[in-house]
Structure formats: C-alpha cells, structure tokens
C-alpha cells in the first residue's frame, strides 16, 4: 500500500473517530461530567479493518481532534490509550501475532489486580443472601477466550460464512473492549485515586461495586453495535484496505 493511500485512510478514519468521539453514551461513574463516547464501538473495528498501525494512529489523532474541539480531558491527556490498546490487541490478532496480544492483556490484568485501588471482589446481596463476587469476571472470560481463540483460528473465520464472520467479529470485539476496560480502569483509579489522594476504600466499597452492575451491559452493548457495523465492513476491506 502506497503512502498516499495510507495517509488518506488515516485522514478519513481519524475524522470518523473524531465525530463519534464527540457523541456521549454511558456516563462515567466517579468522573464528574465524564462519559463514554460512541467512538468506543469503533476501537476494535479499527484494529480489525485497519490493522494495528493505521488503526491506532487514527484513534490518537481522532481523540486529540475531539479534545481540540472541546471534548473534556478525562485521563490527563492519555484519553486515547484505552481505545488504542483495544485496536492494538485486535490488530495483532488479525496479523496472527500470538505472544504480544496475550502478553499485553496479561500485563494489564495483572496490573489491575495488583493495583491498591482495585476491588478484586465486591459484596453482592440477593434478597437475604450476601456473598463476595469476583469483580473482573468478564475480563477473565475474555482473557481465556483470547488464549484459546488462536487454536480455533478465529481470525480465519472472517473469510468464511456470514455466521462465522458474525462470531469472529463478536469474539474479537469482546476481547478488545475488555482490554480497553482494563486500561480505562487502571487510568481511572490511578488518576482519580492515587493522584487526587482519594482513599482506596472509596473505590473498593463504593465506586467499583457500582461499576460491577454496569460494565457488563456497557461492554455487551459495544460488542453488539460493533458486530452490526463490522460484518458489512468486512466486504469493503479487501477493496480498500487489503494488505495494510
């Protein structure tokens, strides 16, 4: 692919990411005035369609364009990082790289579990029954799927039947969006916890338990919308973005 086509793709997809970055979706718990953006549905697709280099660069440019247009800075200028990790991991899977996406996801998971502000378990009450539940259960499922998807050759399903394409896009989006959530969680508890001198107990006993009930629905919503958008995009990938 020549440089002109690469620059054209970066310009077009950066602009698209910028536009959707300006559209809010779910509010961010514990961040006054903060919200997730509709652009979150694109992060995995950028890795899948554009590859790790163009996908990540488009996300960086689109994020800073949104900031320049007035989108509030949430993570001290590192606002691009969660989506970038998403696109990077998915893009590396598409490139048939095994060790890098697994190693990166494992590192994020370990850092999250070891962070002093992380609630590894949260207290759940069903009627009169109260128990402790593993907070990052969906992250663990996504990580296990990440490991085994190489044996199943999920990336190859993108070139098969419609059902296979739907399954592949859904699985890859789940892997990517959960890695994105880990990254965002680490930034959130570090910046709004450690740097702003909030007590770890506030996160462990109040904020993370609130997130526990919300994040699976947020991530499943992203997977569904990304799959609806992503499967048709696979038809134009070969024509526009092949061999990126």
C-alpha positions, 0 to 999 in steps of 0.5 A, spaced: 500 500 500 502 506 497 503 512 502 498 516 499 493 511 500 495 510 507 495 517 509 488 518 506 485 512 510 488 515 516 485 522 514 478 519 513 478 514 519 481 519 524 475 524 522 470 518 523 473 517 530 473 524 531 465 525 530 463 519 534 468 521 539 464 527 540 457 523 541 456 521 549 453 514 551 454 511 558 456 516 563 462 515 567 461 513 574 466 517 579 468 522 573 464 528 574 461 530 567 465 524 564 462 519 559 463 514 554 463 516 547 460 512 541 467 512 538 468 506 543 464 501 538 469 503 533 476 501 537 476 494 535 473 495 528 479 499 527 484 494 529 480 489 525 479 493 518 485 497 519 490 493 522 494 495 528 498 501 525 493 505 521 488 503 526 491 506 532 494 512 529 487 514 527 484 513 534 490 518 537 489 523 532 481 522 532 481 523 540 486 529 540 481 532 534 475 531 539 479 534 545 481 540 540 474 541 539 472 541 546 471 534 548 473 534 556 480 531 558 478 525 562 485 521 563 490 527 563 491 527 556 492 519 555 484 519 553 486 515 547 490 509 550 484 505 552 481 505 545 488 504 542 490 498 546 483 495 544 485 496 536 492 494 538 490 487 541 485 486 535 490 488 530 495 483 532 490 478 532 488 479 525 496 479 523 496 472 527 501 475 532 500 470 538 505 472 544 504 480 544 496 480 544 496 475 550 502 478 553 499 485 553 492 483 556 496 479 561 500 485 563 494 489 564 490 484 568 495 483 572 496 490 573 489 491 575 489 486 580 495 488 583 493 495 583 491 498 591 485 501 588 482 495 585 476 491 588 478 484 586 471 482 589 465 486 591 459 484 596 453 482 592 446 481 596 440 477 593 434 478 597 437 475 604 443 472 601 450 476 601 456 473 598 463 476 595 463 476 587 469 476 583 469 483 580 473 482 573 469 476 571 468 478 564 475 480 563 477 473 565 472 470 560 475 474 555 482 473 557 481 465 556 477 466 550 483 470 547 488 464 549 484 459 546 481 463 540 488 462 536 487 454 536 480 455 533 483 460 528 478 465 529 481 470 525 480 465 519 473 465 520 472 472 517 473 469 510 468 464 511 460 464 512 456 470 514 455 466 521 462 465 522 464 472 520 458 474 525 462 470 531 469 472 529 467 479 529 463 478 536 469 474 539 474 479 537 470 485 539 469 482 546 476 481 547 478 488 545 473 492 549 475 488 555 482 490 554 480 497 553 476 496 560 482 494 563 486 500 561 480 505 562 480 502 569 487 502 571 487 510 568 481 511 572 483 509 579 490 511 578 488 518 576 482 519 580 485 515 586 492 515 587 493 522 584 487 526 587 489 522 594 482 519 594 482 513 599 482 506 596 476 504 600 472 509 596 473 505 590 473 498 593 466 499 597 463 504 593 465 506 586 467 499 583 461 495 586 457 500 582 461 499 576 460 491 577 452 492 575 454 496 569 460 494 565 457 488 563 451 491 559 456 497 557 461 492 554 455 487 551 452 493 548 459 495 544 460 488 542 453 488 539 453 495 535 460 493 533 458 486 530 452 490 526 457 495 523 463 490 522 460 484 518 458 489 512 465 492 513 468 486 512 466 486 504 469 493 503 476 491 506 479 487 501 477 493 496 480 498 500 484 496 505 487 489 503 494 488 505 495 494 510 
